[in-house]
């Protein structure tokens, strides 16, 4: 499931009820003063940052695996120097 990416600027214009709905859609419950809009904005921004980092890590791991597989394939095709 994909979610829109929210900017700090866009979220700062949201009402508190809308921020709460957005957070609920993302499965976020902030810590801190839940009566403050900035608490919800920070929670949403932090959540997005974490999700992007996870995607970056997955992409890096996949690239490393692809490289390893390619290297192994080349080693099997190359004649041994013994």
Helices and strands as residue ranges (DSSP letters): H 8-12, H 16-26, H 37-77
